[in-house]
Amino acid sequence: MRRAIAILILIATWTISPPLGEAATIVAVWTRDEIALAADSGAEQLLVDQSPATICKVQKTGKVAYTMAGLYRDPVDSLDTFALARQVFSGPGLLSDQLNSFQHRVEDPLTKALARLKKEDSKTYDDSFAGKSALSFFAASVVQRVPRLVGIDIGGVNETKRVSYTFPVAGTQPEMMMSAGETDALNQLYLNPPPWLKAHPRSPVALVTFLVLWQSLETPNRTSLPVDVIRVNKTGLHWVQRKKECEEGKR
C-alpha cells in the first residue's frame, strides 16, 4: 500500500512539474572588449510526452549574466539549477568563487536526478545525456572593468568530467566562441565560415544571435525561437533582447 501511494505521488509530481532539460542551444562569444551570451527558448519535459517548454535560459543576477544547457530542473530530487544560480550570484564574492560554489551545490542533486532518469527512462537518458555534459554553464561579469567569461561542464552518471575555463587568459585569441547543447550546425559554420562571416572585428552580439538562429534552422524541433541575448562590457550588463516573460519580476 505504501509503495502504491509513493508511486502515485511520483506520477503526480511528474504530471505537475516534470523534469526539464536539454533541447537547448547556448552560445557565448568573448572578445577583449565585450562578451555576448545567447540562448534559444526551448527545453524538453522529460519522462512525459509533452511539447518542449519555453524557459528563460539567459538570466542576470546582480552583476553576473549566465546561461546553461543540460538538466535544469527535477522536483523529485530538489534540482533547480536556475534558482540555485540566483542564490549563488546574489551574494558577495569573486566570480570564480561563486562559480565554484554553484558547481559544488549543484552536483549532488544533479547526479541524483540523472541516475533516476537513467533508471526510469534509459532511452531518454541515452539520447540526451549519455556521453554528454549533464550541465554546461557559462557566466559573464565585469572584473576591474574587464569583461570576464567563466564556465563549467559537469559530466553525467559514472563520468568524472569536470572542466572549468576562464577568459581572458594569457595568449588568448582576439575572439573565442563556446557553445553547448544542440550545436553541430553552428559549430560547423563557425569553424568553416563563408566569406561573409569571416570579417574582423565583428560584433559578438550579432554573431551569437546569428549562430543560434542558424542552429534553429537546422534543428527546428529541438531549438526554439525567440533568442535571448545579453551584452557584457566594461560599463556593465546590458540586455539586447529577451522575452517579456523573462523580465525581472516575471520569472
N, C-alpha and C positions, 0 to 999 in steps of 0.2 A: 504493500500500500504506500509506504513512504517513498519507495523507488518510483512508483507511478506518479505520485504528486511532484517529485523532483523533476521528472521528465516533462510533465505538463507545465511546470514553472519555466523550464528551459525553453520549451517551444513558445510559450507566451512571450518570453524575453526576446527571442529572435524575431517574433512577429512584430513586436512594438519597435524594436531598435536592433536590427540585425548587424552583424559585423560589417565593417565598411573598409574598403581598401582597394588598391590597385586601380586599373583603368585610368591612369594618370600620366600626364606629361608635364614635367617641370624643367625649367632651364634657367641657368644663371650665366651671365657674361660679366667678366671682370676686366676693367681697364684701369690704368693708373689714376684716372680722374673720376671714374663712375662705375657703379655696379647696377645691373638691372636683373630683377627676378621676375619670372613669368610662369604662369601655370594655366592649364585648362580648367574646366569646371566639373568634370565627371568623376565618379567613384562607384565601383560595383558594390551592391549589397550582397555580401557573400552568404551562402547557405540557404538563400531563398531565391525564387525565380521572380525577380523584380527588375524593372528598368534601372539603369545607373542613377544614383542620387546626384544632386547638384550641391557642391560644397565650396567653401571659401578656402582655397589652398594657398593663397598668398595672404599673409596676415602681418600685422605690425603691433608690437607691444613695447611701450616705452621708446627706447632708441634703437630697437632691433627689428628688422624685417626678416621674415623667414617663410619657407615653403618646404613641403615634404611629399614624398611618394612612398607608398607601401601600405602596411596595415595600419589604418588610422584609429579605428575605434572598435571595441568589443565590450559591451556592458557586462558580460558574464565574468570576464577577467579584469574588470575595472581599468580597461585600457582606453584612454582618450588622449592621443598624442598632442592635439592642438590645445586642449585645456591645460595639459602639463607644460607645454611651451609657454603659454600665457603666464602661468605661475612662476616659472623659472626666470623669464625675461622681464617680469615686472619688478623684480628685486634688484638690489645693487650688485656690483661685481664686474670683473673683467669679462669680456665677451668669451674668451677661451674658457674661463672658469664656469661660466653659465652653460656653455656647450657641454662641458664635462659633467655638470650636474644633470642636465637633461638626459644625456646618454645613460648615466648611472641609474636614474629613476625610471627610465622607460624600459630598460632591458628585461626586467623580471616580468611585468605584465605582458610585454610583447612576446616573450618566449612562451609564456603560458597560453596566450591566445593562439599563437601559431601551432603549438603542439595539439591543442584541441581541434583546430581546423584540420590539421593533418589526419587526426583520428576520425573525425566526423565526416569529412569530405576530402578524401585523398586526391581526387581528380582536380578539384578546385585548387588545392594546395600545390599540386604538381604543375598545373597550368600557370599559376600566378606567382608562386614563391620558391619552388624547388630550384636550387642553384642560383637564385637571385637574391638581392638585398631584401631583407624584411622591412627595412625602413631606410630611406635616403633623405637626409635633412640638410638644407642649405640655409645659412643665416648671414645677414649683412648688417654692418653698422659703420659708424664713423669713429675712428680711434685717432685722437690727436690730429684731426682734420684730414685724415687719410681714410678713404673707403676700404673696408676690410671684409673679406668674404671667408667664411669658415663652413665646414660641413663634416658630416659623418655618414658612413654606410655601416649598417648593422646587419650581420648575416642571419640566415634562417635557422630552423631547427637542426641541431647537431653540426652547425657550422661555427667556425671561430672567427669569421671575418669581422674585424673591427678596424675600419680605416678612417682616419681623420686627415683633414687638409686645411691649409690656410693660404690665402693670397692677400697681399703680395709677399713673395719671398725673393731672396737674392737670385738674380738671373732670370726672373720671370719674364716671359714674352710680353709684348705690348698688350696682347689680348688673350684671355683664357675663357673657354666655354665648358660648362659642366651641365650634364643632363641626367635625368633618371625617369624610370617608368617606361612608357611607350616612346621609344626614341630612335628606332632604327632608321627611319626615313630622314629625320632631321640631322642625325649624326652623319649619314652619308652625304647629305647636302653640305654640311659644314666642312667635312673633310675633303670633299671633291666639289668645290663651289664652281658654279658657272661664272663667266667673266663679270656679269653684272653684280655678283655678290663678293667679288674679291677686293673691292676698293677699300683703302685705308686712308685716314681714320674713318670709322663708321660708327654710327650710333648704337650703343649697347641696347637701348630701349627698342629701337626699330628692329634690331637683329633678333632679340629674344621673342618679340611679338611675331615676327615672320616665321621663325623656326617652329613655334607652337602651332601656328596656322598651317604650316606645311605638313606637320605631322598629322593634324586633324584631317587633312585631305586624303592622307594615305590610310589612316585607321579611324574612319568616322564612327565606327561602332564602339571605340574604346577611348577616343579623345574628343571631349565635348567642348563646344564653344559656349559662352564667350571666354576671352583670355583676360586674366587679371595681371596687371603689371605694376611694379613699383621701382622707382629710381632712388639710388643712394649715392650722394656725392658729398663733398666737403661741407655743404650747407645743411645737410641732414637727409631725412627720408621724405620722399615725395610720391604720392600716388599719381600714376599716369592714367590708369583706368581700372575700374573694379565694378563688380555687380552691385546694384543698390542694396541687395540683402546682405552684402558683406561690409557695409559701412559700420563704423563704430556704434555700438549700442543695439545693432540689429542681429548680430550673430547668435 
